[in-house]
Amino acid sequence: MRKRTRSEEVIRRDRRVFMTTTREAASFVVDHGEGEFAYDIDGNKVLDFTSFISVYNFGVNSSKAVRNAIKAQVDKMMHAAFMDYYSELPVSFAELLIRQFPNGFGKVFLSNSGTEANEDAIKIARYNTRKHYLISFYGAFHGRSLGSLSLTASRNVQRAYLGPFSEVIHAPYPNPYRCAFGTDNEEECGREHVEYIREHILKREAAAGEIAAIFMEPIQGEGGYIVPPKSFVRGIRELADENNIVLVSDEVQAGYMRTGKFLALDNFGVRADIYTMAKSIGAGLPMAATIANNRLSSMPQGKHSGTFGGNLAAVAGAYEQLKHVTRNSHKIEREVKEKGRLAMKRLLEMRDSYEIVGDARGIGLMLAIELVRDKGSKEPAPELRDRVVKRALDNGLLLLGCGDSSIRVIPPLTISRGSLERGLDILDAAIKDGR
Ligand SMILES: Cc1ncc(COP(=O)(O)O)c(C=O)c1O
């Protein structure tokens, strides 16, 4: 059991001063961290399987080189009102970022968070198409500011009594583990979901001529780490093309090498018209980017801006990290795939060994298991999931839930194989004890 004297005192003080948030935070009071480890203020060490909510893809507290770049920039100039005055660093960063995108992607907008990146994408899509409806999916999480929250349909507590919302139509997202159309054939499940949009949404709710954009997570994150069938992702691209609808890939959680590829959508052989990125792109500082193809990139001056977008300290870290990622992308991809295979093998063994592990899924190191009451009913088991997460923390492993009763396995991509195995051992033991 962990020693927790100082932690408990900080938690008591925290509860007195902060507004309640959406979810009870894990009772871990962070002090510092490095690599795949973090320490609380009582000196307890934990292994991180969360990348601190997908932000530290390249190690907790990022690399020394990233930290040094940030420190040097802090001494020189932190904020230079990039939206109002020119500076070189964000230009260099954007030039390198654009090179990671398909031909025809020439323009970037920098902001500070995933929700902002999606707000920008909404504006770009609406302005350029002069259409107003948006389509997103049940289970989607695109952020919490009101435009992005209109797209989000993850859990109703996030939306209740906060409307009215923007005009968004939510469609079912295909979950091969429990296909809403009752088929076990993954690709057929994907096709049925596209057909639903054609038959029900486009014919009954809104004409294609009114729909500006479809927002899609290439792997649904907060909604449960659900990997859609290829037929679905490709079908959505076709549907968007046929109807002059902008396809937005929200890469905030799935992108930036998490699946082994810079863009998670590349796993499906599909291109979007706009990509949004945040979390790991900033290497620990708030930073986000919206990248649009040239066809959509012209917005009149004054249409969109922000105070902190392109903040020099944030860009310094992001640029240093991006240089590392682009120079080593093949090696990183190889390692992510290899570690992902190792982890997936263990997760599948857990699924096969325990009645309460219904599913194991993911791509690269964006993995999850789903806990259920039993395999036959597939009924979600949120209390059981919470107990497993808590027990793992008591045994030194930081985990994070998603969906109704799933657990993410998203360690920093730089994790050693030994630590990965060790974390999976702790997870396995926590499930065994939690049955
Ligand atoms: C896919 C996705 N989009 C958008 C967001 C919102 O990002 P932020 O919390 O930085 O606003 C998140 C956050 O979890 C996310 O996972």
The ligand as an SDF file (V2000), in Angstrom:
LIG
                    3D

 16 16  0  0  0  0  0  0  0  0999 V2000
  -10.1210   12.9800  -29.9350 C   0  0  0  0  0  0  0  0  0  0  0  0
  -10.1090   14.1940  -29.0540 C   0  0  0  0  0  0  0  0  0  0  0  0
  -10.4540   15.3870  -29.5870 N   0  0  0  0  0  0  0  0  0  0  0  0
  -10.4610   16.4970  -28.8490 C   0  0  0  0  0  0  0  0  0  0  0  0
  -10.1330   16.4650  -27.5020 C   0  0  0  0  0  0  0  0  0  0  0  0
  -10.1540   17.7270  -26.6930 C   0  0  0  0  0  0  0  0  0  0  0  0
   -8.8660   18.1310  -26.4220 O   0  0  0  0  0  0  0  0  0  0  0  0
   -8.5850   19.2340  -25.2990 P   0  0  0  0  0  0  0  0  0  0  0  0
   -8.9100   18.5860  -23.9870 O   0  0  0  0  0  0  0  0  0  0  0  0
   -7.1440   19.5800  -25.4560 O   0  0  0  0  0  0  0  0  0  0  0  0
   -9.4840   20.3780  -25.5880 O   0  0  0  0  0  0  0  0  0  0  0  0
   -9.7640   15.2560  -26.9080 C   0  0  0  0  0  0  0  0  0  0  0  0
   -9.4260   15.1820  -25.4800 C   0  0  0  0  0  0  0  0  0  0  0  0
   -9.3970   14.1580  -24.8600 O   0  0  0  0  0  0  0  0  0  0  0  0
   -9.7620   14.0880  -27.7060 C   0  0  0  0  0  0  0  0  0  0  0  0
   -9.4260   12.8910  -27.1970 O   0  0  0  0  0  0  0  0  0  0  0  0
  1  2  1  0
  2  3  1  0
  2 15  2  0
  3  4  2  0
  4  5  1  0
  5  6  1  0
  5 12  2  0
  6  7  1  0
  7  8  1  0
  8  9  2  0
  8 10  1  0
  8 11  1  0
 12 13  1  0
 12 15  1  0
 13 14  2  0
 15 16  1  0
M  END
$$$$
